[in-house]
């Protein structure tokens, strides 16, 4: 899912593109001993931390994403970093917490597969 989404960032927002930081890959981007799933930039040039949860996004995801936001601000010398959290299901607690924070958007995904004999 991560690699597909990294190649199709426009599914999250029109004109969203991979962030370029020198030679660093912006998928699994290293930040303070951890890794941002996808680091992107929006049409205004703002960094966007994309945090993916394979199943359920819980409220602790906000703390993780805010840590990444703080580190990206420090590393990139920017004042604003947006956060996108993508999960199969978003907990009510995560939804409530995200409403209290600026520049945090939540997304739920669904997968489908078609198999055909060849």
N, C-alpha and C positions, 0 to 999 in steps of 0.2 A: 504494500500500500504506500509506504513512504516514497519509494522510488517512482512509482506511478504519479503520485501527487506532485513530487518535485519536478516532473516533466510536464505537468498539467496544472500549474499554479493558478491559471485563469479560472479553474473550477471554484476557487475560493474567492477570487476578486479579479475583475477585469484589469489587465495591465500589470498584474503581480508578476515579478521576475526574480530569478535567483540573485542574491546579493553577492557581489564579487569582493573578496578580501584577499588581495594579492593572489597567491597560488593556492590558497586554502579552498577545499571543496566546501560548499555551503550546505551539503547534506551531512548530517552528523558533525556539525561544526563545533570544534572544541572551545569550551568556555569554562574557565575556572575549575578544571578537573572533571568536568561533565561535558555532555554533548547536546546541543540544540538539534532537534530532529531536522528541521529545515530553516535556514536563514534566508529570508527574501527581502525584496524592497517593493514598496508600492509606487503608484504613478507619481507621487510627490517626492519620491526618493527616500522615504522614511524606512528604516529597518523594520521588518516584521518577523517576529519569532513565531514559528509554526510548531506547536507541540501536538504530537499525535498520541492517541491512546487506542490500542488495538481493540479493547472492549469498552469498559466503562470509565468515564472521566469523573473522578472524585474531587472533592473540594481541595485536597492537598495539591492537586495539579496547579492551582493558582499560586501557591507558594513557590513551586518549581519554576513556573513561568515568570514570576516576578524576579526571582533570582537571575534568570537568564536576561531579563530586561535590564536589570541593574548592571550586569557585566557587559552587555552589548553597549549600553550608554557609555560606560567607562572606556571600553576598548575603542569605540568609534567616535568618541567625543561628540555625541549628539545628545539633544535634550529630550527627544521623544522617540519611543520605540513601541510599536503596536504588537499585540499578542493575538494570535489565532489558536484556539484549542479545537482539535478535531477528534471526535470519539464516536464509537458505534452508538453509545448511549451516554447522556449527560445526567449526572445525579442532580436531584433538586437542590442540594447544598451547593454544588458547583454553579448552577444557574443563578442562585441567589447571590453568591459571592461575586460573580462576574458582573452583575448589575451595579455593584458598588465601585467598580474600577473603570477609569477612562481607558479607551483604546484596547479593550478586550472584546473579541468577538468569538462566539461559540458556533460550532458546526457539528452536525451529526451526519454520518455517512451510512450508506448501505452498499452492499456488494451483490452482484448477480453474476452468474456464469451460465454460459450456454455450451453444451457439448454436443457434437455431431459426429457421426460415423463418417469416415472418409474412405 
